[in-house]
Amino acid sequence: MTPQAKLIFTISLILGTTITISSNHWVMAWTGLEINTLAILPLISKSHHPRAIEAATKYFLTQAAASTLILFSSMTNAWYTGQWDITQMTHPLSCLILTSAIAMKLGLAPFHFWFPEVLQGSPLTTGLLLSTVMKFPPITLLLMTSHSLNPTLLTIMAILSAALGGWMGLNQTQTRKILAFSSISHLGWMTIVISYSPKLTLLNFYIYILMTTAIFLALNTNKVLKLSTLMTTWTKNPPLNMMLFLTLLSLAGLPPLTGFLPKWLIIQELTKQSMAPAAMMISMLSLLGLFFYLRLAYCATITLPPHTTNHMKQWRNSKPTNTSIAVLTVTSTMLLPISPLILTTI
């Protein structure tokens, strides 16, 4: 793909995201989502591999269906109430359809099946965009309409996402699929608290973007697509592998790392809202995710490949690690001590 084409698609992604997050009218929000979808498709299918083409087709069909549902829910609401404003979504049927549509856009259970397959067929850099930037417009719509949506339905979907994200990630050996199920699980944490504290959802989303970007860039630097490859990269860049180990534990939500902060605040908020059983369930389900994060972390730093087999060791890179990776990994692991400052800003 030529640099000019990449530039056009990147500008289109930024434009689509900006239009959606800054609009008050449903048609403008829908237009932004469509621009985003059309801009990311060439980036998914740029390798021309059959798996990449399949991923692009699945992505297009799912996102087109979700966009149609968003437009249909807004038209239904306008038909009954005369309102096209995003924050004025009041009709119960429209709210139900909108919940399904945004869940499909985000890859929230039970509409999550497309996401691991699409991420598996995409390059790591495109996978990073799909896991972070592409989730920003739907999350914004969810935040703007959260006061109108059914909290019980959102809680059920959140717990289901945490359960399926943890359970289905257990037997995976492909790093992109593991990160896809990790994303589904994290979306569960964001959704469960959105009706009670939208700011906490946003904080969780920002910290998730920080940690996921650091992991994707680290894996891309070492060209890691499978766990077996991850085991042999310890000679290639030991400092980066060490930081990858810590970032994975942070993504799992272990104290005293950054990833513990949103989980701690969400459990606290749910307990205040008399939702202790839901908080306990989602906390227990996050242990499933902890298992595969630990397995990834173990493969990255501790496991030595078997000495009986002949394999080519990857020797160290002559070029230094990217500065952005260094900054991201440090912030992904060491923000917990300044949590009072973070809390004053939200």
N, C-alpha and C positions, 0 to 999 in steps of 0.2 A: 504493500500500500504506500502510495506516495505521501510525502510530508504535507503537500497541499490538501490532499483528501483528508488526512488525519486532522489537520487544522480546521477544516470545514465541519467535520463531525464533532470535534471538541467544542467549537463555538456554538453549534446547534444544541449540544447537550446543555451548555451553560444557559443559552437562551430559553430552551424549553423549561428548565428547572426554575429560572427567574420568573418566567411568565406565570407558572403554576403557583409558586409560593407568594407572589405579589398580587394575585388577582382576587377579586371579591365575587366575580360572576362565574357561574358554573361553566359556561361555554368557553371562556378564556382559560379556565383551569384545565378543561378537557383538551383544548388546543395545545397547551404546554406539554401535557402528558403524551400526546400524539407525536409532537416534534421530538421529544425524548426517545420514544420507542423507535422512530424511524432513524434517528441518529446512531443508536447503539447497535442496530442490526448489522451494518457492514463491519463493525468492530468485532462482533461475535463470529461472523462467517469469513473473516479475512484470510484464514489459513486454507480455505477451500477443501478441507478434510471432510469426509462424509459425516463425522460426528459433529463438526462445527456447523455444517449446513442443517443437520437435524436439530441442533440446539437453537439455531436462529429461527427455524420454522416453529418449534415449540414455543419459543419466546414470543414470536409475532402473534400466533393464534391465541395464546393466553392473555397477552396484554390487550389485544384487539377486543376479546370478549369482556375483559374487565373495564375497558374504556366505554364500551357499548352500555354496560350495566350502569356505569357512573352517569352517562348521558341520560339513560332511561330513568334512573332514580330522580335526577334533577328535573326532568320534564314532568314526571308524575307529581313531584312536589309543587312545581310551578302550576300545573293543571288544577290542583286542589287549593293552593294557598295564594297563587299569583306572585310568588317570590322566587327570584333567580339568585338571590344572595346566598353565598355558601354557608354563612352562619345562621340562616333562617330555615334550616332543614327541620321541619316539624312533623310532617306526615309520617305515621308509623311504618307504612309499607315502604315508603321511600328510604327511611332510615335503615330498614332491614336489608333492602337491596344494596344500599350504599356500603353497609358493613361488609357484605359478601364481596363487593367489587374491590374495596380497598384491601381486604384480606387477600384477594387474588393478586392484586398489584404487588403487595409486599411479600407474598409467599408465606402467609400466616396459615397455620392448620385450621381447617381441613383442606385448604386450597394451596397446599405447599408442594405438591408432587412435581411440578415443573421446575422448581428452583434448583435442586441438586443436579438434575440432568442438564440443564442449561449451563450451570457453572462448570460442570465436568467437561462440556464440549467447548468451552471458551478458553483463551489464553489467560495466564495469571493476571496480566494488567487489566484485561476486560473484565475478568472475574472480580477484581477490586472495584471497578466502576459499578458493576451489578450489585455488589454487596453494600456499597456506601452511597454514592451519588444518586443512583437510580431509586433508592428508597426514600430520598429526601422529599420529593413532591407528594407521594402518597401519605407519608407521615405527617406532613403539613396539613393535608386535607383532613386526616384523622384528628389532628389537634383542633382544627377549626370547627369540626362538627361533633367533638367528643361529648359536649353537654347534651346533645340530642340523641345520642346512641344508647342502646340498652346496656347498662353496666353488667347485668347477669350474663348476657350473651358474650360480651367482651371477656369476662372472667373465664367462662368455659373455654372459649377459643384460646385464651392465653395459657391456661393450664394444659390444654391439649397440645399446643405448640411446644411448651417446655418438655412434655412427656415424649412426644414424637421426635423432637429435635435431639433429645438425649438418647432415646432408645435406638433410633435408626442410625445414629452415628457410631454405635459401638463396634460393629463389624467392618467398618470401612477401612480400606487401605490407601485410598486416593486422597491426597491432602485437600483438593478442591471440594470433594464431596463432604469431607469432615467439616470444612469451614462453612459449607452451605447449611448443614444441619446445626452447626453452632449459631449461624445467623437466625435460623428458625426459632431456636431455643431462646435467644436474646430478644427476639421480637415478642415472645410470650411475656417476658419481664416488662417490656415497654408497654404492652397492651393492658396488662392487669391493673396498672395504676393510673392509666390515662383519664379515667372518669373522675378520679379524686384529686390528682395533682399532675396536670399536663406539663408543668415545668420539670418535674422529676423524670417524665418520659423523655423530654428533650435532653436533659442532662445525661441520661442513660444512653441515648442515641449518639450524642457527641463523643462520649467516652468509648462507646462501641466502635465508632468510626476511627478514632485514634488508634485503638488496639488492633483492629482488623487491618488498617492500612499498614501498620508496622509489620504485622505478620506476613501479609501478601508481598510487601517489598522485600522482606528478608528471604522468603521462599523464592521469589523471582531472581534475586541476586545469586542464590545458590543453585537455581534451576531445578528446584525440587517439585516433583509432581506425585511421587509415591513415597510411602513410609520406608521402603527398601532403599530408595535414593537418599532419604534423609539420614539413614544410618551411616552412610559413607561420606557425609559432608563434614564430619567433625575435623578432618585435617585441612579442609579448604579455607575456613575462616573461623577459627575458634572463638574470638570475641563476639562475632555476630551470632554464632550458635548459642553462646551463653546468654546473650540478650534475648534471643528467640525463646529460649527456655523460660526466662522470667516473664516475657510478654504472654506466653501461652498460659502460664499460671495466673497471670493477671486477668486474662480473658475468662479463665475458670472462676474468678471471683474470690481468690484466696487472699486473706489479710497477710501482710500489711501492704498489699499492692493496690494500684489504682482501681482495678476492676471490682474490688470489694466495696468501694464507696456507693455506687448506685444500688447494688443489691441490699446493702445495709439500710439505706434510706427508704427503699421501696418496702422492705419488711416492716420498718418502723411506721411508715404511712399506712400500710394495710392493717397493722395492729391498732392504730388510732381509729381507723374506720370500722372497727369491730369485725375485721375479716381475718382473724387469726388462723382459722382452718385453711383458708386459701393461701395465706402466707406460708404456713407449714408445708402444704402440698407442693407449692412451687419451689420451696427451699429443698425439699427432699428430692424432687425431680431434677434439680440442678446437679445433684451428685452423679447422675448418669452422665451428664456432660463432663463433669470433673474427671471421670475415668478416661474418656478418650483424649482430653487435653493432657492428662498425665502421661498417656501412652505416646502422644506426639512429643511432649517435652523429654520423655525418657529416650525416645529414638534420636532426638536432636543432640543430646549431650552425653548420655551415660552408656548406651548400648554400643559395644564394639562389634563390628561384623565378624562372623565366624572365621577363624584362622585356617580352617581346613580347606576352604574354597579359594580358588584363584580369582581375584577381582582387582580391578585397577583403582588404586587410591587416587582421589583428586587432591593434588597438592595446592598449596596456598596461592591465593590471588596476589598478583604483584601490585594491583591498584588498590588504594584504600577504600573503605566502605563509604557509601554515599552519606553526606552530612544529614540529609532529611531522615534517613533510616536511624541514624544516631539520635537525633532529636526526638523522633517519634517513639523509639524504644524506651528512652529515658522517661518521657512524659507518661508512657503507658504503664510504667512500673512505680513511679515515685511521686505521684500527686496526692496520695492519701494524707501526708502530714499537713498539706495546705487546704484540707477539706473545709475548715471554717470559712476561709476566704472564698472558696468556690460557692458555698452555700449563701453567702451574702450577695453574690452576683445573680443568683437565680430568683 
